[in-house]
Every structure is written in structure tokens, then in C-alpha cells.
Amino acid sequence: MRLVNVLVIAALVLAAAAVYKIKFDSISQAQHLVKLRMDILREQEAIAALRAEWARLDAPPRIEGLTRRHLMLKPVDARQFDRLDSLPERPSEVVPADEPDPIGVVIADPALIERAATGSLPPARR
């Protein structure tokens, strides 16, 4: 009978220790959760402050003042615009018959573009 009592008491002590550990872990997790929520709030406040700063920097009156101060732009004169029908006719560009068609040359050998763009030499033939 004494052995059963000792085993029951030992089981109760182990159960109390397990409950204490669970309680300690839950308190630790709750503190971690509060810390994370505070971090989230701090980041949201920082984002709001940065958005307000961006709105201030992106304001059209500020940009207009900066352009006046730094770019030295001149206002557009209304005489600078004209109608499209008053433009002169486009000159006709006729390719002489003795010159090869530039588009046809590229179609025949597409590697010409790569060599011209990179300045590389054609691969050596073996």
C-alpha cells in the first residue's frame, strides 16, 4: 500500500512539473507574441512616416520649385507648335541598284548583327 502511495505522489509531482513547464512555455510564447505585435506596430508607424515623407517629397509644388531653381527651363512658346499638314513631304529614299539590301543581308546571315554589336570575330573554322 505504501508503494502505491509513493507512486501516486511521484505521479502527482511529475504532473505538476509538466503543468508548470506548459504554463512557463505559454507565458514565454505570450511574451514573444506581444514583442512581435509591438515590432509590427513599430514597422507600420515607420511605413506611415515614410509614406508621409514620400508624399511631401513627391508634391507637385515642391517639384515645380526644384525645377525652377535647378533646371533653368524656358516656358513653351505657342509659336513652336504647328499642324501636321504643314510639314514638308518626306523625301523618297531610293536605294541604288548596285547596293545590296541591308535587311536582306541580315536575313541571309543573322550572325552579322551579333558580330557588329559585340565586335567579336567569327568563330574559327577547323
CORQUI-V410845 format. One record per residue. N is the residue number from 0. RES is the residue in one small letter. PHI is phi in whole degrees, -180 to 180 (NA if undefined). Layout:
BEGIN
n->(N,N)
res->(RES,RES)
phi->(PHI,PHI)
END
This chain:
BEGIN
n->(0,1,2,3,4,5,6,7,8,9,10,11,12,13,14,15,16,17,18,19,20,21,22,23,24,25,26,27,28,29,30,31,32,33,34,35,36,37,38,39,40,41,42,43,44,45,46,47,48,49,50,51,52,53,54,55,56,57,58,59,60,61,62,63,64,65,66,67,68,69,70,71,72,73,74,75,76,77,78,79,80,81,82,83,84,85,86,87,88,89,90,91,92,93,94,95,96,97,98,99,100,101,102,103,104,105,106,107,108,109,110,111,112,113,114,115,116,117,118,119,120,121,122,123,124,125)
res->(m,r,l,v,n,v,l,v,i,a,a,l,v,l,a,a,a,a,v,y,k,i,k,f,d,s,i,s,q,a,q,h,l,v,k,l,r,m,d,i,l,r,e,q,e,a,i,a,a,l,r,a,e,w,a,r,l,d,a,p,p,r,i,e,g,l,t,r,r,h,l,m,l,k,p,v,d,a,r,q,f,d,r,l,d,s,l,p,e,r,p,s,e,v,v,p,a,d,e,p,d,p,i,g,v,v,i,a,d,p,a,l,i,e,r,a,a,t,g,s,l,p,p,a,r,r)
phi->(NA,-64,-65,-65,-62,-64,-65,-65,-63,-64,-64,-64,-64,-65,-66,-64,-65,-65,-64,-63,-65,-62,-63,-63,-64,-68,-65,-63,-65,-64,-65,-64,-63,-63,-63,-63,-64,-65,-63,-63,-61,-63,-68,-64,-65,-65,-63,-62,-65,-67,-65,-64,-64,-63,-61,-67,-71,-93,-66,-56,-62,-67,-65,-63,-63,-64,-67,-64,-75,-110,-99,53,-80,-105,-65,-76,-87,-66,-76,-79,-102,-146,-80,-70,-73,-91,-71,-70,-66,-72,-69,-82,-104,-101,-81,-59,-67,-82,-91,-73,-69,-64,-71,-63,-65,-68,-65,-69,-139,-63,-69,-61,-65,-63,-67,-71,-75,-102,74,-83,-91,-65,-63,-71,-91,-107)
END
